Amino acid sequence: MVTTDTGADAGADVVTTDTGADAGTDSGSPMDVPVVPDVPVVPDVPMTVDVPPDAPPSAIPGAPVVLTRNASFSTPLTVVLTASGATSYFTARTPNGVATLFRSAGGGTAPTAVPVTGVTLVFPTGLAIAADDNRLYIADQAANRAMMNVGTEEGALLSLPTEGGAATALNIGALRRPRAVAVHGTPAQLTFIAAQDDGTPVVARMAATGGAVTVLTMGGALRDPSALAVAADGTAYVTDGRADSGLGAVFRIPMGGAPARVVGRLRMSHPAGIALSRDERRLLVAGWDVETGPGRLTWVGVDGMGAMSPMALGAPLTSPTGVARARNADIYGIADDTATDMAASSWGAVFTAR
C-alpha cells in the first residue's frame, strides 16, 4: 500500500493507491534505469472508441519535413504545437549545453528562446500547451523544486505563460522526476508521469491550476514510461521503451483501471513520443526500425487491432523523441534529437507532417 501526500498547500487530501506486489522499479538516474522482468498485464481487449462528435475523420499526414533546424539549438527532446499548428514550442539545448525552451514559426526562420525564470531547466522531456494557447506546462526530470520552495524532491512540473516569464512549480506532493505531461478536458486537467522515492513509475492526474493529485496507476507492467497522450474520455496512452523485456510497448490506462498493452515489440527512444489522431482512432508512436536503423513513426490502432503501419520509414528521421498533434488540425510536430545538420555544433531538428 503506497500513500501519496499531495501537500497541505495544494488543498489536497491524502491519496492512497494499492499497487499490489508487482510494482516496478527504476533507478535515480533519468537515463539509466535497470531492466526488470516483465509482469503480466491485462490482456489486450478490443474496445469501442468514443469519438468526439465534432471530430471529422483524421487524415494520415505525409512524410515529415524539416520545420526548424538551426545552429542555435541541438538535441530537441519534446515539442508541442499551437491549436492551428502555426507555431511550435520545443525544448532543446543551446550550443553550450544549456537546456532551453524555444519557439518557432517554421518557414525556415530561426527559433527564438522563450525566457523561463525562477527555476533552471535541466532535463525537460515533457511539454504540453493549454487549449487557448496561453500557457505551457513543462515536466523536467531534474529541475530542483527546492528553488521554488515547494519541496526538496528532484524534478519539477512547471506552468508558465507561452510568452515566457516566471515559472510556477505545481505541487505534486511526494512524487518526483516528472517526465511527461498532457493537458486535457474542461476544466483543464494535467495527466503526468512521475516516480515515487523508490523509483516506482506513476501515472497521475491533477487540475491544471494545482490541487489534489490522483494516482491512476503505478508500477506493475510499467518499467520506464516516458510519454503519454490523453483521449477526450480521460483514457491515457503511455509509451514504455523498457517494457516487454526492453523491446518497448504502448499501454492504455483507463480511469480506475490497470494498464492494458495496446502493442508490444515496438523499439523506442527515450523519451518516446506519442500522439492521438484527431478522431482518436489511431496513435502515432515515435521509434526506430530495429533492422534498418532509421527512426520512424508508426500508426497503431487504439484497440491494438490490425497491422502496424510505418508512416515515415526512410524519411530523414534518426531518433524521434517527441510527437504532438495540433489540437484543431491534422498537423504533427516531431522532435528528433540526432538528425544531423551541416553545422558541426548542431544536432537534431524539429519536423512537421501534414
N, C-alpha and C positions, 0 to 999 in steps of 0.2 A: 504494500500500500504506500503510495507516494503522495505527500501533501504539499501543495504549492501555495505559499502565502503571497498574494499579489501586492501587499503593502498597504498600510492604512491610508497613505496619501493618495492612493488610486481609488479609494472608495470601494474596495473590493472585499468580499468575504473570502474565507479560505476555500480553495477549490481542491477537492480530493478526487484522485483518479486511481482506480485499481489497475495496475499494469500487468498483473499476473507474474508468473515465474519466468516468462520468456523475454523480459526486457532486454533490448540490445544495448551495446555499448560502443563508444568511440573514444578517441584519445583527446588530450587537451590541445593538440596542435591542429589548426584549421585544415592543414593539408596532409596530415599523417594519421590516418585512422585505421586501426587494425581490422583485418577481415575476420569475422567470426562466423561460425557455422550458421547456415540458414535455419530459420524457424518456420514451421508450416504456417501458411497463411490461408485465409478464406478462399476457397476455390473460386475461379472465375465464373461468374454467372451473367448471362446476357441480361441487359437492363433496358428499360424503357426510358428514353431521354425526354425530359420536359424542355422543349424549345420555347424560348420567349416568344409570345405571339407576334411581336413586331420584328422578329429576326428573319430577314429574307434568306434564301439558300445561299450558303457561302461558296464563293468562287475559290478554286485552288490557284494560288499565285504561281507565276513563272519563276525561273531561276533567279537567285539573288544577284543583285548588282551593288556595287560599292556606293554607299550613301556618304560616308566620310572616311578619309584616310589621310593622315597628316602627321608631320614630324613633331607636332606639339603634344602628341599623346602616344601611348603604346599600351599593349595588353588590355584592351577593354574586356570587362567581365560581365556586365549586365546592361540592359537597355530597356527603355520604355518609350512609347510614342504618345503624343497628344491624341485627343479623340478623333481628329480628322487624319492623323498621320503626317501632318505637315512638319512637325518639329520632333526631334528625338532628344532624349536625355540619356546619358550613359556614364558609367564610372570607368576610369582608366587611370594610368599613371603618367605623370609628366616624364620628360626625358631623364630627369634626375631622381626618378623613383617615388615621387610624392603622389599618394592616392588622391584623386581629384574628381569632382562632378563636372561633366561637360554638357553643353547644349549645342545642337547642330540643326540648322535649317536645311541641310543637304545641298544638292545642286553644286557640289564642288567647293562650297565656301568652307573656310577653316572653322572648326568648332571653337567655342569660347568657354572659358572656365566659369562655373557658377560658384560664387563665394559661399562657403559654409563656415560659420563662426560659432564659437562656444564649444566645439569638440573637434578633435583631429581624426579624420578618416584614416583608417589603416588597411582594412581588408573588406571593402564594401561589395558584397556579392549579391545583394538583393535590392531591387528598386521597383517602386510602384508609383502610380500617379492618380490623383483624385479624378472623379468623373467630370468636374468642372475645370480641370487642367490647372488649378490654382495651388496645388500642394503636392509635394513629393514625400515619399516615405523610403528611408534607406535602412537596410539591415546590414550592419557592419560587425563582422565576427570578432574583431579585436579592438575596436574603439573602447576606451576606458570610461565607463559610466560614472566613475568616481569624480571625473571632471565636471559632471553635470549635477553632482550632489544627490543622486538618486540610487546609490548603491555602489558596491565595490566589485560586482561581478564583471567579468570580461565581456566586452561587446556592448552594442547599443542598438536600439530600434529608434530611429530618428524621424522627426517630422519637421519640414521646413517649407516656406513658400517657394514656388517654382522660379521666382526671380532671384532666389538665394537670400542669405542673411543668417540670422540666429536660428540654430537648430534646437529643437526641443526633444529631449530624450524621454520617450514614453516608458512608464514604469511597468516592466514585465516581471516584477517580483523576483523570485529566486532563480528564474531561468536566465541563461547566459548564451553567449555566442549566437545571436540571431543571424541567420544566413540567407533567408529568403522571405519575401513579403508580397502579399497581394491585397488590393483594396477592392471591395465589392459591396453590393447591397445598398438599401436605403432604409434608415440612416446608414452611413458608411461604416463598414467593419474592416478590420485587418485580420487576415489569416497569415500566420508566420511560422517558420521553422526555427527552432532553437534547441537548447540542450539543458539537461539537469547538471548539477555539480559533478556527478559521476560520469558525465558524457552521454547518458541515455538521450537519444534524439526525441524531440517533442514537436508535435504539430498543435498549435494553439490558436485561439481567436480572441479578439477584444474589439471594443469600439474604437473607431479611428481617432476619437478625441481622448482616448485613455479610459481607464476604469478596470473592471473585473476581467481577469484572464480565465478563459475556459479552455481546458485541455481537451482536444479532440481525440488524440491518440498519442501513445509514447512507446518506444521500444518495439518489442515484438518483431515483426518482419523487417522493420526499418533498420538499416545499418548506417547509412550516411546520406540521408535525404538532403538535396541541395537546391531544389527549385520547385515551384508549385504554380498551378492555375486554379481558379475557383469558378464554378458554374453559378448560374443565377439562383439555383436552389440551395446553394451553400456547399455542394459536393466539391471536395478538393482533390486535385490530381497532382501527385508528387513523383518526382524523379529520384531515383536512388542508384548511383553508379556502383555501389558495393553490394547490392542485393543480388540474389541468385548466384552466390559464390563468386561475386566480383564481376559477373557478366552484365549487370545492370538490369533495372526493371522500372516500370511505371505502376504506381498504386492508385487506386480510387479509395478515398476516405469519405464515406457519407457521414452526415450528422449522427453522432452517437453510435457509429459502427466501427468494426475492425477494418484495417486495411485489406483490400482485395486486389490481387495482382491483375492488372489490365493486360500487360505484355511483359515478357522477360527476354533475356539474352539480347539486350539492346545496348551496345557499347556506348559509353557516355564519357564526357569530360567532367571536370569539376570547376564551377557548378555546371549542371546540365539543364539548359533552359527548356521550358515547356510553355505552350500557348494553346488555348482553345479556339477553334474556329467560331465564327460569329453565330452559326446555328447550333453550336455546342454539340455537334455530332462527331467531330474529329479533334485529335490532338496533334500538334506539331512539336516534335521532340528533337532536340539537338543531340548529335552524337558523331560517331565516326565509323567508317567501314573497316571491319577487322581484317578483311582480305586485301583490299586495295589501298588502304591508308587515308585517303582524303576524308575530311569532315563531310557530314551530310545532315540533312533534315529528313525526318521520316514522319509520314502521316500514319496515325494509328486511330482506329475507331474507338470511341469512348467505351464501347462494350467489349473491346478486345477481339471482336469477330472479324474474320476476313484476313487477307494477306496484308502485311505492311507494305507501304508504298513509298520508296525513296523519292524525295522531292528534288534533292539537289546533288545527287551523286555526280561527281565530275565538275561541279561548279567550283568557284575559287575559294571554297571553304576549306580550312585545315583543322581547326579546333573550335567549333561553335560552342559558346558557353552561355549566352543569354538569348532568349527568344521572347518576343512580346508582340501582341496584335493591337492595332489602333482600335479604340472602343467602338467607333462607328463606321469602320471600313475594313475591307479585306486587304489590309496592308500590314506587313510584318516587318519588325526590326530584328536583326540578328547581330550579336556581338561575337567576334572571333578574335581570340587573344593571341593567335600566332600567324594570321595571314600576313605575308611579308610585303613591306613597302620597299621602294628603292632606297629610301633614306636609311642609312645604317643604324640610326638611333631610334627608328620607329618600327614596332612590330604590332600587328593587329589592325583590324578595320571594323567598321560598323556597316552592315549591309541592309538593303531593303528588298523586299519581294512583294510584288503586287500583280 
